[in-house]
Amino acid sequence: MKPYEVRQIKETATGKRYLVRHNTYGKWIICDSVNEAGNCISNPETTGQYEYVAKKWEKLCGKLVPVT
């Protein structure tokens, strides 16, 4: 199983942002990139529970599509 799972990608004025779920710890992360294997991320901006990260995502990237 991959440690990181990309749930959304959004192009912003300053580059792409990825909404990622850390499968081992159950945390959510907003970061600049994720490698194809899903085992490495770079430049995490926000980390925490889904509700907290979802609010930050909406401020940075606009509308958040609900994740099931």
Secondary structure, DSSP 8 states (H G I E B T S, - for coil): --SEEEEEEEEETTEEEEEEEETTT--EEEESEE-TTSS-EE---EEE-HHHHHHHHHHHHS------
